[in-house]
Amino acid sequence: MKRLRFFQLDVFTDKPLTGNPLAVVLDADDLHQEQMQAIAREMNLSETTFVQKPRDRRALCRVRIFTTVQELPLAGHPVIGTWWLLAELGVVPRMEGVTHVMQETGAGVLPVEIIEREGKVQRVVMEQTPAKFFPGRINVERLASALGISKSAIGGNGLVPQFVSTGLKQLMVPVKTRAALRKVRMFPHKLLALLWPKGIVAYVFTLDIRGWADARARSFAPSELIEDPATGSAAGALGSYLVEHGVFAPERTIHIEQGMEMGRPSRIEVVILRNQKGQLIPRVGGSAVRVLEGTITV
């Protein structure tokens, strides 16, 4: 029997019991995949991460990410929350300003920045893989039915639904108003039929917004039967999509709010860079707060 330390954090927020919950299991080198999947089921959160020694010498740690049913190559709030915790625990060398580290994920070795001010972690920023945009028309009538809204509610600002990947392939779904966004409710079997095998999440968003945010979004994963209160991978894809379609310029900070309809408000910051090859590179940032800690026996 093994006893492993675990922590639970709320991510993309600085207030406990808001944002997106995440479980992080430390010192997980001796766990095999079936054990990690079983622990993720036991935690029963959208994702649980397992911190291991890296196989690639460029990386400080290997981070493996599991939903309750499968392992993911990359996801946003698990990366932000895991590295926030590792910084607070001193696994990352603490210094004022910006610390750069490399992480090993299922999507490759990717950079992470930890920003510290006056001895406290302020923000973690992850870089995702270059954005890929997939052509092909989406059946808007079927999509509207899967989301419980009218066909006429989808679109606006010259935007149409499109699959985008920055590590995970996800469907960006523009809706015209906040009222339409509030009305969305997932019909899992209908939505899964549209997504599978192309993607795992429908990220429904509107630019009809006031206040600090540039967009408000809701994230639906029909295979998990959940709505997610904060989805960093989808936020990176959305930022790339909005830059690709000329809504925002590269290098501008795009503020996305999510989870409002669930009572778990979350704030996600996205900056899209363009590299020398012309590819769009999303950088997704946010904060986190620890809410639980303990040990798990396996």
Buried (B, 14 or more C-beta within 10 A) or exposed (E): EEEBBBBBBBBBBBEEEBBBBBBBBBEBEEBEEEBBBBBBEEBEBBBBBBBBEBEEEEBBBBBBBBBBEEBBBBBBBBBBBBBBBBBBEEBBEBEEEEBEBBBBBBBEBBBBBBBBEEEEBEBBBBBBBBBBBEEEEBEBEBBBBBBEBEEEBBBBEEBBBBBBBBBBBBBBBBBBEBEBBBBBEBBBEBBBEBBEEBBBBBBBBBBBBEEEBBBBBBBBBBBBEBBBBBBBBBBBBBBBBBBBBEBBEBEBEBBBBBBBBBEBBBBBBBBBBBEEEEEBBBBBBBBBBBBEEEEBEB
